[in-house]
Amino acid sequence: MTSAQAYPTGLDVDLDVFSGPFDLLVTLVLREEIDLWEVSVSRLIGDYVVRLADAGEFDLETTSQFLVHVATLLEMKSRLLLSLPGDDDIADVEAEEAGEELLAALVRYTQFRRAAESLAGLWSRHAGRIARQAGLPAHCSRIPDPGRRLPPAALAEAMAPLLREPEAPDSSHITDVAVTLVEELRRLRVLLRRDGAFSFQSVAPRGRLERAVTFFALLELHNRGEVRLAQRRAFADIVVTPLADVEAAAAG
């Protein structure tokens, strides 16, 4: 398996069954050329701790790769302990899966290492920036000096605008319509019963909105089939005739 060889740890190990680079040991175990039961993981960890103590310098990248390999060996040993005795097929499949998981773990490790390098670069560029520690200038602050004690009346004075009733809104710009559509329908029906036909100009009020209400009332009477609306020409006065009179004239 070449994935382990692509990430050398720089660590040589010396065991009863193997002596050489640690990554090569992991590769041979994955290929089943060395029996996993004969590899002492505790001895590997002890030797590595001694190497770290003697080196006097902590290599994060090498240590991270070493932890990945050791974790893989421990996982493979755990699976062998939990597998049923005599089930060689399952052991073979698990060894192959362990190799794939090691490759995936190494890929994830590479991603985290690149992210760490990116964060380290950001830190090196921005670590020199120091946040402002000085207080806000007095002329920019609207808060009184906390060292000065305020009288009790200051709180009541500050709360007074919140407790005061707001002024009523000005509605003088809103036009008050003096007549409703229902009232105008009632008035026009009275005129129809009393006078018969009439023109729009003769019954419409002077106010602009009131005239609009009268016009809507005539349209409502027309939609209900109570009157007939007619004009001799465009923009001429509208003649309103009760529909009963129109039907009587047509019958005669």
C-alpha positions as CSV (number, residue, x, y, z in Angstrom):
1,M,0.0,0.0,0.0
2,T,1.6,3.3,-1.1
3,S,-0.5,5.6,0.9
4,A,1.5,5.1,4.1
5,Q,4.8,5.6,2.2
6,A,3.5,8.9,0.9
7,Y,3.5,10.3,4.4
8,P,6.8,9.4,6.1
9,T,6.9,10.0,9.8
10,G,10.7,10.1,10.1
11,L,10.6,7.6,12.9
12,D,12.6,4.3,13.0
13,V,11.4,1.5,15.2
14,D,13.2,-1.5,16.6
15,L,10.9,-4.5,17.4
16,D,11.5,-8.2,17.6
17,V,9.8,-8.8,14.3
18,F,10.8,-5.6,12.5
19,S,13.5,-2.9,12.5
20,G,13.2,0.1,10.2
21,P,10.9,3.0,9.3
22,F,7.6,3.1,11.2
23,D,5.6,3.9,8.0
24,L,7.1,0.7,6.4
25,L,6.0,-1.3,9.4
26,V,2.4,-0.1,9.0
27,T,2.5,-0.9,5.3
28,L,3.7,-4.5,5.9
29,V,1.0,-5.0,8.5
30,L,-1.7,-3.8,6.1
31,R,-0.3,-6.2,3.5
32,E,-0.4,-9.0,6.2
33,E,3.3,-9.6,5.7
34,I,3.8,-9.1,9.4
35,D,1.5,-10.6,12.0
36,L,-0.3,-7.8,13.8
37,W,-0.3,-9.8,17.1
38,E,3.5,-9.6,17.2
39,V,3.5,-5.8,17.0
40,S,3.7,-4.2,20.4
41,V,1.9,-0.8,20.1
42,S,2.7,0.1,23.7
43,R,6.4,-0.3,23.0
44,L,6.1,1.8,19.9
45,I,4.5,4.6,21.9
46,G,7.1,4.3,24.6
47,D,10.0,4.6,22.2
48,Y,8.4,7.6,20.5
49,V,7.9,9.4,23.8
50,V,11.6,8.8,24.6
51,R,12.6,10.1,21.2
52,L,10.5,13.3,21.8
53,A,12.1,13.8,25.2
54,D,15.6,13.4,23.7
55,A,14.9,15.6,20.8
56,G,13.9,18.6,22.9
57,E,11.8,20.0,20.0
58,F,8.2,19.2,19.3
59,D,7.4,18.4,15.6
60,L,3.6,18.8,15.3
61,E,3.4,17.3,11.8
62,T,5.4,14.2,12.5
63,T,3.6,13.6,15.8
64,S,0.2,14.0,14.1
65,Q,1.1,11.4,11.5
66,F,2.4,9.1,14.2
67,L,-0.9,9.3,16.0
68,V,-2.8,8.5,12.9
69,H,-0.7,5.3,12.3
70,V,-0.9,4.2,15.9
71,A,-4.7,4.7,16.0
72,T,-5.0,2.6,12.8
73,L,-3.0,-0.2,14.4
74,L,-5.0,-0.1,17.6
75,E,-8.3,-0.2,15.6
76,M,-7.1,-3.2,13.6
77,K,-6.1,-5.0,16.8
78,S,-9.5,-4.2,18.3
79,R,-11.3,-5.6,15.4
80,L,-9.2,-8.8,15.5
81,L,-10.1,-9.2,19.2
82,L,-13.8,-8.8,18.5
83,S,-13.9,-11.1,15.5
84,L,-15.1,-14.7,15.8
85,P,-12.3,-17.4,16.0
86,G,-11.8,-19.3,12.7
87,D,-13.5,-16.7,10.6
88,D,-10.6,-15.9,8.2
89,D,-12.8,-14.3,5.6
90,I,-14.0,-11.6,7.9
91,A,-10.5,-10.9,9.1
92,D,-9.3,-10.4,5.5
93,V,-12.1,-8.1,4.7
94,E,-11.5,-6.0,7.8
95,A,-7.8,-5.7,6.9
96,E,-8.7,-4.3,3.5
97,E,-11.2,-1.9,5.1
98,A,-8.5,-0.9,7.6
99,G,-6.2,0.1,4.8
100,E,-8.9,2.2,3.2
101,E,-9.7,3.9,6.4
102,L,-6.0,4.7,6.9
103,L,-6.0,6.3,3.5
104,A,-9.1,8.3,4.4
105,A,-7.6,9.3,7.7
106,L,-4.4,10.5,6.1
107,V,-6.5,12.6,3.6
108,R,-8.5,14.2,6.4
109,Y,-5.3,14.9,8.3
110,T,-3.9,16.6,5.2
111,Q,-7.0,18.8,4.9
112,F,-6.7,19.8,8.6
113,R,-3.0,20.5,8.2
114,R,-3.7,22.8,5.3
115,A,-6.4,24.6,7.2
116,A,-3.9,25.0,10.1
117,E,-1.3,26.5,7.8
118,S,-3.9,28.9,6.4
119,L,-4.9,30.0,10.0
120,A,-1.2,30.3,10.9
121,G,-0.7,32.6,7.9
122,L,-3.6,34.8,8.9
123,W,-2.3,35.0,12.5
124,S,1.2,36.0,11.3
125,R,-0.3,38.8,9.2
126,H,-2.8,40.2,11.8
127,A,-1.2,39.3,15.2
128,G,0.5,42.7,15.3
129,R,-2.8,44.6,15.3
130,I,-3.7,45.7,18.8
131,A,-7.2,46.7,19.7
132,R,-7.8,50.2,21.1
133,Q,-7.4,50.2,24.9
134,A,-8.0,53.9,25.5
135,G,-11.4,55.1,26.6
136,L,-13.8,57.2,24.6
137,P,-13.0,60.9,24.5
138,A,-15.1,63.0,26.8
139,H,-16.5,65.2,24.0
140,C,-17.7,62.1,22.2
141,S,-19.6,60.6,25.1
142,R,-23.2,61.5,26.0
143,I,-23.0,59.5,29.3
144,P,-22.3,61.7,32.3
145,D,-19.2,61.0,34.4
146,P,-20.0,58.0,36.7
147,G,-17.9,59.7,39.4
148,R,-20.5,62.5,39.7
149,R,-23.6,61.6,41.7
150,L,-26.9,62.8,40.2
151,P,-29.8,64.1,42.3
152,P,-33.0,61.9,42.6
153,A,-34.9,64.4,40.6
154,A,-32.7,63.6,37.6
155,L,-34.3,60.2,37.2
156,A,-37.9,61.6,37.2
157,E,-36.8,64.2,34.7
158,A,-35.4,61.6,32.4
159,M,-38.5,59.4,32.7
160,A,-41.0,62.3,32.2
161,P,-41.0,62.2,28.4
162,L,-41.7,58.5,28.4
163,L,-44.7,58.9,30.8
164,R,-46.2,61.9,29.0
165,E,-49.3,61.2,26.8
166,P,-48.6,61.6,23.1
167,E,-50.3,64.3,21.2
168,A,-53.3,63.4,19.1
169,P,-52.4,63.1,15.4
170,D,-53.4,65.9,13.1
171,S,-56.2,64.7,10.7
172,S,-57.1,68.0,9.2
173,H,-55.7,67.0,5.9
174,I,-58.1,64.0,5.7
175,T,-61.4,64.9,3.9
176,D,-64.5,63.9,5.7
177,V,-67.1,62.4,3.4
178,A,-70.5,63.7,4.3
179,V,-72.5,60.9,2.6
180,T,-72.2,57.1,2.4
181,L,-73.0,54.9,-0.5
182,V,-76.0,53.4,1.3
183,E,-77.5,56.8,2.1
184,E,-77.0,57.9,-1.5
185,L,-78.7,54.8,-2.9
186,R,-81.7,55.5,-0.6
187,R,-81.8,59.2,-1.8
188,L,-81.7,58.3,-5.5
189,R,-84.5,55.7,-5.1
190,V,-86.7,58.3,-3.5
191,L,-86.0,60.7,-6.4
192,L,-86.8,57.9,-8.9
193,R,-90.2,57.2,-7.3
194,R,-91.0,60.9,-7.0
195,D,-89.7,62.4,-10.2
196,G,-89.1,59.5,-12.5
197,A,-86.2,60.3,-14.9
198,F,-83.5,62.9,-13.9
199,S,-80.0,63.8,-15.0
200,F,-76.8,63.3,-13.0
201,Q,-75.9,67.0,-12.9
202,S,-79.3,67.9,-11.4
203,V,-78.9,65.5,-8.4
204,A,-75.1,65.3,-7.9
205,P,-73.8,67.4,-4.9
206,R,-71.1,70.0,-5.4
207,G,-68.3,68.3,-3.5
208,R,-65.9,66.2,-5.5
209,L,-66.0,63.2,-3.3
210,E,-69.8,63.4,-2.8
211,R,-70.3,63.5,-6.6
212,A,-68.1,60.4,-6.9
213,V,-70.3,58.6,-4.3
214,T,-73.4,59.6,-6.3
215,F,-71.8,58.2,-9.5
216,F,-71.0,54.9,-7.8
217,A,-74.6,54.8,-6.5
218,L,-75.9,55.2,-10.1
219,L,-73.6,52.4,-11.3
220,E,-74.9,50.2,-8.5
221,L,-78.6,50.9,-9.5
222,H,-77.7,50.1,-13.1
223,N,-76.0,46.8,-12.1
224,R,-79.1,45.8,-10.1
225,G,-81.3,46.5,-13.1
226,E,-83.3,49.3,-11.5
227,V,-82.3,52.2,-13.9
228,R,-81.0,52.8,-17.4
229,L,-78.1,55.2,-18.0
230,A,-77.8,57.1,-21.3
231,Q,-75.7,59.9,-22.9
232,R,-76.4,61.7,-26.1
233,R,-72.6,62.1,-26.8
234,A,-69.3,61.6,-25.0
235,F,-68.9,63.7,-21.8
236,A,-72.6,64.8,-22.0
237,D,-74.8,64.8,-19.0
238,I,-76.0,61.3,-17.9
239,V,-79.8,60.7,-18.1
240,V,-81.2,58.3,-15.5
241,T,-84.5,56.6,-16.3
242,P,-86.3,54.0,-14.1
243,L,-86.2,50.6,-15.9
244,A,-89.9,50.2,-15.3
245,D,-90.6,53.3,-17.4
246,V,-88.2,52.0,-20.1
247,E,-90.0,48.6,-20.3
248,A,-93.4,50.3,-20.4
249,A,-92.4,52.5,-23.3
250,A,-91.0,49.5,-25.2
251,A,-94.3,47.6,-24.6
252,G,-96.5,50.5,-25.8
